[in-house]
């Protein structure tokens, strides 16, 4: 009896060992890129990803919209990247790095043997070429560079002093001042390293002919229809990508996109109506993906060229904050998958200040503030509604209509207007809107990426669409960038949020939990909080 028991125990232990090895193997991810990988056979096939809007361009440094960056994420690699489902810094095209004690010098060792999709070599010279291209640009050309690095060469606030190749696979960055989120910034998708030869070849058309080192190569683009990518057979990470082809299919309407998933036309659907959650969960052929929340949806109140415009008056902006029923919007349109926003960044970001008192929905208070500002009978203005569904704004038109209704109760009459997505972004970035709906999904998990990128005067013309400028805020945000101690940074960001709350350049609306859905046989899809997902790990069971 004891021998039989011992034999059963040994068999059980062997089976458990095999199971644990399998679990360990499954948990190994592409983020552990400095470790050796066993070659993994691709499941092949074509992955069709349904999205709400078309890309604006496929040169990542020239765009700010998630629809574009979702695609370029597959084509380009950055020097460092984020963790599987967080913003920890991981190796990518750089395998290791050192930082000087004064925080002014970063030295990167680059991955050897990597090729761009056009067959040319990735090396230190290619990194220098890309950064020199960006540093010598303008805010119109490269808005994210302007936002993240304080301008361009020759600008007073510019962070990067020099980028130089030490040898073929070592590159050194020298900064003009320390920047606490520097590594987090260069991991952002706009800073994907492009082929210098392809940039020279295509010039202004590079955005339609992208060439990087990523897991997928660009094949074709039919505007407002689909973008086709194919597997990079020479990708530097063995065993990836898993599928042979990715097609990004544009389906603007959320319900139509879900229907396309149900009927099998697409494999993954982004930007779903929160009200569709129960329907998806009840369908055994589908699965739900919830993206970790790191976003804000907002109503921007643009500073106008006319100094007498009502929106240039702080009391008017405060009144409009009191005249938005955020909870009502959430109840009607977000199915509980959102929380009211009171700050320009979500609570998940370090440095968030919960002590801010939100503007309560109070129409009488709003009327009193308008009267104090000199507008007892209100005024008229345009209200821009987003034409595409985004995670923080599942239906821009309906949100605009809800705001329009409560504004009317305080005498503010609004005309809802919209444009095609690329035009909407372009016109808003030029300050042409009065009040406009938009939002932001954090790129790197740092407070700087919300407050400085969206509301600092350095970011006007790039991501600061309200053209809001406050010198005191600017000094605080630059100091926070240059301070390595996180506790000190948090205190500075507390002050920054107090200033922004008082000046009210926005009506912060919601922080949402975005929904995606996919076929039940999809494996390896892990939604990232930044909103740009790696598709190289996705396969069909």
Secondary structure by P-SEA (a helix, b strand, c coil): caaaaaaaaaaaaaaaaaaaaaaaaaacccccccccccbbbbcbbbbbbbbccccccccccccccaaaaaaaccccccccccccccccccccccccccccccccbbbbbbbccccccccccccaaaaaaaaaaaaaccccccaaaaaccccccccccccccccccccccbbbbbbcccccaaaaaaaccccccccaaaaaaccccccccccccccccccccccccbbbbbbccccccccccccccccccccccaaaaaaaaaaccccccccccccaaaaaaacccbbbbbccccbbbbbbbccccccccccccaaaaaaaaaacaaaaaaaccccccbbbbcccccccccccccccccccccaaaaaaaaaaaccccbbbbbbbbbcccccccccaaaaaaaaaaaaaaacbbbbbbbccaaaaaaaaaaccccbbbbccccccccccccccccccccccccccccccccaaaaaaaaaaaacccaaaaaaaaaaaaaaaaaacccccccccbbbbbbccccccbbbbccccccccccccc
